[in-house]
Amino acid sequence: MMSGVTSTPRRWRVVLAAGLGLVLTAPARAPAQADQPATAAVVTMTDRLTFEPRRLTIAAGESVMWKNTSLLVHTVTGDPGKATLPTSAALPEGADAFDSGLLETDQTFEHTFTVPGTYRYFCVPHEGASMVGEIVVEAPGAD
């Protein structure tokens, strides 16, 4: 199972374009490696204390990336043991808990889901504001 926190690169290159003056360009991203699972979707964490989309369906073996687009610190926590409300987190039988830790603005967290079922996760600092999301993982070949 793969989980990780990354930061968006903040280095910009200044390019002198003929007749256009100075232009800022973002650095190129490294291509995904062939042995890495495909990212099925991106879920954003917002200033409105929501995960968008709130509910997502993927196939087993796919990864989801969460990106904090908010000015607030958030977490992605799929661990019933860390929830203060019983409805904030749930895992299918046999699935491992996951937790991003604190994610600052523009940081990301990625998790690969291998066990089919419904995963309910939450943001630790905003659990009381019902910042909860759900990932439904379908078995391979399910339609």
Phi, psi and omega in degrees: 000135183247130174222147178191153176249134177227159175250145175290135180300139181248003178275131179242149176256141175261126183240133176268109181261131183305123176078352183251347183083207182276139180229136175270132177232141178283147178294150179291145177269147178290142179292151178295145178278149185298329183273002179274141177295151179286141174277118184286323186197165174243131176249130179260150175251128192247168174293342179275011178060049177226155166262131180234119359286156180288326181230137185219140176245130180224172175266149176304138181096350179270159179250154173239138175248130174257137178234129178276103178265006184267161172277352181265156174279137179226168170229163170239104189235109175252066183217102180304332179292341180260356182277141174267340177249132185296340182269358184281330185218141176204146179230149172293155178302131178090355180272145177273146175292157177217153181203127182283340193074184182289130178248119176282174177308133178073359175280155180233161175221136180234140180221136177262129182259118183250338182261121178298150178139188182254128179248124174252131182226168186210171174259121183303309182293340185239023179300319180295340177266013179063037174279088186229143176227172183217135174241125175257121181252118181267147176297150178306136179085356179286142178240000000 
